Amino acid sequence: MEIDRTDQRILALLSNNARMTNKELSYEVGLSASSVHERLKRLQESDLIAGTYTDLRLDRLGLSLKALLFIQMAEHQKTELDRFLREILKIPEVRAGRMIGGRFDAIVEVVTRDTSHLHRLVVERFSSREEISRIETSIVFESVEQRDLAGTLELAHYRS
């Protein structure tokens, strides 16, 4: 699907605030609200927009400790790792699981109340799994995430 600069701008704006109305988007991109609505409909139907999400302040819910679990699997088979990643997403504390290359096979992002909660999670839900041969845990002190995707969208559609 071809997207133009206006589509890129709409996607960048929505990546920062998915709750923007068509009226707000139309003001920002210089089109009528009905034109923006049609563009959004086309972007959604093309499956370019996978969904909209709410960015929760987990610390206000008592989940103030973030950690990354670096997982090394006992067997290095893609099917086993795929199954493992699907299964761990059922654990409430797990925010994301990623297959990676290098020394470890996966990184799992978790949120917990405190270090005791993290310890119990690692011991009870991960260390006890036969398919895991090694776990290294790192606590996240601070996170910075890119929300404005304008540059990324330009890069994705760069033509030489």
N, C-alpha and C positions, 0 to 999 in steps of 0.2 A: 504494500500500500504506500502510495506517495503522500507525504505530508509536507506542507509548505511552512513558511516562517510563522504564519498566523496559528496554524495547528501546533507548532513547536511552542509558541508563546502560551497558548491555552494549556498545553500539557505542563509546562513549567509552572504556571500560576496554580494549577490544580495540585501539583506535587507539593507546593508550599501550603495550600489551604484547600482541601477537597470540598469544603463547605461553601465555596464561592458560588453565588447565584449566577444565572445566565446574564442578569442585568449588570452585575459587578464585572463579570468577564468581558461583556460587550464594551463597557467603558474602558477597560484596560487595553483591549486589542483594537478598538475603533470600529467595531461592527455592530449591527443591530442584534438585539437579544435573540431574535428568531434565527438569524444566521449562525450565531454561536450555538444555539440549540441544535441546528442541523449538523454542524461540524462535530459536536459532542456525540450525537447519535451515530454518526458515521465512524468516529473513533472507537466507540463502544462496540458497534457491530463488527468492526474489523478485528476485535479482540486485542487491540493495542492497549486499552485500559483494562487491566485485570480485575480491579476492584477499588473501593475506597475504604480507608481505614481511619480509626481514631487513635491518635498518639496519646496514650494514657500516661499520667504522672504516677508511675508505679510506687515511687517513694511515699506518696500520699496514701497509698493503699497498704503501707507497711512492708513493701518489698524494696528495700533500699540498697541491698547488696547485689551487684551484678558480677558475674564471673564467667570466664571462658574455660571450658574443659577441652583440653587437647587430647584426643583419643587415638590410640594405636590399636588396630584390630589384630586379633590372633591370626585370622585368615585374610588374605588380601584379594578377595573376590568382590567384584562390583555388586553382584546380586545380594551378597551378605550385607554390604555397607548400605545399599538402598533400603533393605528391610530394616536394618538397625535405625536409620534416620527416620523412616516412617513410624516406627514403634516409639521412639523417644519423644516424638511430637505429641504423644498422648500424655506425657508427664506434665502436670500443670506448670511447673517451674521453668520448663524449657521454652525459650523464646524462638530459637532458630537452630538448625543443624545444617552444617555445610560440609560437603565432601571436598577435601583438599589434597594437594600433592605435597611431597616432601617427607619429612621425618614422621609426621602424623597423618592419619587417614581422614580425620574429621575434626571439626571444631563445633562445640555445642555451647550456645549462649544460654545462660540461666539467670534467673532472678530469685533471690531468697530474702528472708527477713534479716538474717544475721549470719555470723560464721558458724554457729551451731547448726542452724538450718542447712547451710551449705554442706557442712561435714556429713550430716545425716543423709542428705540427698546423694552425695558422691558415694558414700559407703553402701547405702541401701538400694539405690536405683541404678548405679553404674558399675562400681567395683565388683559387685556380685554377678555381673553378666559374664558368661563363659566366652563370648566372642570378643571381649575386650582384654588386651594383654597389658596395656599401660594407659594411665591417665595422669596428665599434669594439669593442675588447676592454677589459673591466674585470676586475681581479683581486678576488676575494672575500677580505676579511680575516677576516670572522667571520660566522657564520650563526646565526640564532635561528629555530626553527620551532615552531609551535603543535602540540602533540601531544594535548592534552586537548580533544576535540571536543564536550564537553558543551554549551557555550554555542552553538557553531555549529549543533548538532543542534536545540537549542531554537529558534534563530532560523529554521531551515529549516521548522519546523513551527508557527511562530507564527501564530495566527489572530486577526484583529481583530474 
